Amino acid sequence: MSRKVDSVKDINDSKETWRLAVRIMDVWSVVNNKGIEHLEMIVMDSLGDRIQVLIRHDHLLKWKEVIKENMTCIINNGSVYNNDFQWKVCDHSKKFVFLGGTTMKAIELQNIPPKGYFFKDFGEILQGKCKTDRLEDIIGAVSEINNIQSNTPGKKVVVSVVLKDLKGNCINCNLWEIYGSKFLAYYNDPKNIGAIVILLTHAMVKDGQVSNAWSGSKLLINEDIPEIQDFMLPTNEQKEKPTQSAKSLSNWFGGSQYSPVERFVHNAKCMSLSQFCKIKHETLCVTVATTLKFAVSKYGWFYYGCTRYKIEIYVSNGESKYRFVFWDFECAAILGMTAEFMHNSMVKNGEDDPMVYPDELEMLLNKKMAFRVKVQPTFSQASVWKLCDDEAFIKEIENDYIVEDNQSKTEYAKLVPNKENLETSAQTLSASGENDPESIILMTPAKDVVIADKGEEVDFEVSGATQLSGTKPSKKLKIELSS
């Protein structure tokens, strides 16, 4: 006679011989600051009760390729401990931990409810009726973009938006790093029009606002799933994309007196690609080039637990060619996909070799762009800090800053405030920013300090746009040349 199935609600630490019939509602990877990875997941039984599950690093290889989101299965044996996760995803007081003797068998179980979401009511968030250690699922229509912070030294990409629910309640939602980059990539795509509805899983709730968790959150934007489509029906009256507030535009471009191009070239040596090979020391430069082909690295195209991009691409301009290194935010902003998502998709198709470049990466090639880079002659490469593929933006840099000789028009362009109140014409958002990971370490970049002509230190926060509108460009500011 086979053992009977236990209910999730009855799980306690009295035994290890539990037998569970469950659906895997969600599964995610967590990498700690030492680079050690483990898996966490949420399972639910036929009664709708859920428990958080931990698969430690020493059992990771056994289960990582076996466990699939939304699968139903029978799980036998596991240790039970108090749920001491810093961030909890369900109300169960215990957590279930896989052992060396844990077994799992995939089986079709029709009596278990399908995968779904457990949305937190905005009204309860505004009233503070939330557990401080609990992660929640959130869905709402973007009514306004409050603020965008670019990836500048000492700061991470973050996009702050206002979400509205079907009752008219509004909360602030902060999308950090790759989540902010994904939102901006969608927002900037001219093919995407109308209302924007986002679904964020495992959101952290604090002080009446929400943000993504560092591990486990999933961001869905206007995707064809019932939850989003049902939510969009009442929001059809919003025919236009949500707009960015005037305050946000001012923050994004550092005030109204500088144009995006001027901020892009600030304190950088503007030069043609042919002049790169003459540089003998690390130098901050701006140039225009076309991405040509991948320079295959011995480490492949992703790193740090398969969650980060590191792509080397040869760029060219005429007869000149140089190797550029692209990092997380630039790649995610262009592709609209994270490295982890692409890697997981390959694994599902039976491919886990990091030396195999997915087809989606081809979107990075054959693009003419303006680049702000740090040239590293010791390694015969340049690390990409910022990029832009807008034609008007590129043309202005080519015409006003770069010449084909030994001297650029602006050796080190320095912004000098103009007394007039100038308006920028940039209307499109971007998460491209200065990110110079010269070693493969997950850390916050140090704050960048540049030296002005007279020797004083100048704290300058660079921000810019990857696209500009076709409207009349803003008036140029006075630019002084350094000695």
Disulfide bonds with the S-S distance in Angstrom:
none
